[in-house]
């Protein structure tokens, strides 16, 4: 076999049409072997003798895409000093673009001896490991272009590749649960019809199924256990795992883009699948433990702000390079349109405390590629001071956990929620305005993968996670949910009617609020997980979306959600790019304030009204003639005006339509009316200024006044 010196960059395995360049970083290594794996599992080892700045490299002519490989590293094994090299352990390439197989749990995949954890384990892990794969970098993107949808036009749909597609009756069985299924016309048609403009995919980076879960007969369904930051997860491929998963993922992106849908990846750069000091040695730990992980003062142990056993060392230049190279790769080579960063507060921990100006944010800010795509933070972790909603830099948007909590509390009838609801409906200026951000920094959601589905949110007071095998101890115990009078399944028509109304209330609130709405997959169908609020290990029908029959007309909630997204798209007053002023806006043709708040009696809200502990109702006037921001050509924006009437109390209320804000109003939405989404426009009620409009208990209404 010919072995040429090769190049130290790019890291990973790079095929150029004639052969492959291999490059891997390790400052701890004394010797490094490239291990080429044949179809029978045998290894051909090539020592990498060339070294530049701790990068070992070689070029092997004739090595083609599909070749499986890994590394072995000889170096110090001394956990007390933070070193865990062990040449008996087959290591995955941190820069691998694809991986084949999955880890089979055995003592040999652990770097230490089970009997003596401070001594190296001597078992060969190769037969039990997945492998890295050389991939073909070439793909015909044709005329693919990123949709580049502005935040104010964005509706996000959080989805799981397998969970969304595994049970779709219109998909061929052989592609269900895969990237090909997600790019299939029947799925894309649903997303387009629903009004979705971006799909946010739960982790698709190659991940590992935890030893504990596999022992219990379960899987890491959610995938927040990454081992390959460049590799699309091989189990989601319908065509093969020797690089075919890369091409299938690209085809999926190309199809979604052709439909005008962006692809956002939920990425997990805060930790890896290697876990704590008793975890396996799969890649980073065996290459250079101290360069990749945050270690405690006693270097045998790891600092953990993620609840998973380890945290990546964000002040390490090699970790920053890994993350930035990964992000750029997914944008430039895989054409994705943005990222949602799991437990993003951990990325801000340069030392111990959360630091807004940490190195990670610095390099993202100046990067000409990554800074131009959608960047969404999950603004918390489990470490001290980790709840950082509202504190990320101006380039970023955030999952607004306070929006979720407020909307849930309001609709379940909690007291003292009115003032905060007002802020959340209007883009959370209290969180984002002081650092120059706008309403679009708020990613609004009521439900997501983590917690109850929207249907379960109105059906259960308590979590029911017995299927997870932890005696219902796992998952959040405080869900801000309300079962509407009966826990779980019921045949009581009054309870079922109220639950359906509550789902419409929350969906309408979400899609009519300022900011960027995010819908959790299947909520438009009333998906249930039977009260399980932590289905991370449930790769089964309990967590998958149950689609309606392919020939069935849209269900009531589905039709209602679709009507709301279309209403939002049509009316810019619901997706403003600037915060409300709370007064008449100079330069517009209206003497009324751009927003006004009223009690059910039709009087403008006073400070005392906002502070009233038991108040659970209000009316909001949105003035379509007083939108302060211009359109993309600099022209004024004018829209219809709207009244939103909220009644979260247990009693029916008569809302008196405010005087001087419009003579006549048409009722577009009444969440107490299950069929309002499909009602003929000619049959919609009309109400005059000063007259009452009755909003039943726990319901809301939307009234429209056409622009002058």
Secondary structure, DSSP 8 states (H G I E B T S, - for coil): ---B---S-S-EEEE-SSEEEEEEE-SSEEEEEEEEE-TTS-EEEEE--EEETTEEEEEEET--TT-EEEEEEEE-EEGGGTEE--TTS-B--TT-SEEES-----GGGSSB-SS-TTSB--S--GGG--EEE--------TT-------GGG-EEEEE-HHHHHTT-TTS-GGGTTSHHHHTSHHHHHHHHHHT--EEEES--EEE---HHHHHTT----S---EEEEEEE-GGG-SS-SSSHHHHHHHHHHHHHHHTT-EEEEEE--S--TT-STTS--SSHHHHHHHHHB-B-SSTTSB--SSSSS--B-TT-HHHHHHHHHHHHHHHHTT---EEEETTHHHHT-SSSS--TT-HHHHHHHH-TTGGGSEEEE----SSTT---TT-S-TT-EEE-HHHHHHHHHHHTT-SS-HHHHHHHHTT-HHHHGGGT--GGGEEE-S--SSS--HHHHTT-SS---GGGSSTT-SS-S------TTSSS----HHHHHHHHHHHHHHHHHHHTSSSEEEEETTGGGT---TT-S-GGG--STTTS-----TTS---HHHHHHHHHHHHHHH-GGGS-SS---SS--TTSS-SS-SEEEE-TTS-B--HHHHH-TT--EEEEEE-TT---S--TTS------EEEEEEE-SSS-EEEE--TTS-SEEEEEEETT-TTGGGS-GGGS-EEETTSEEEE-TTEEEEEEE---
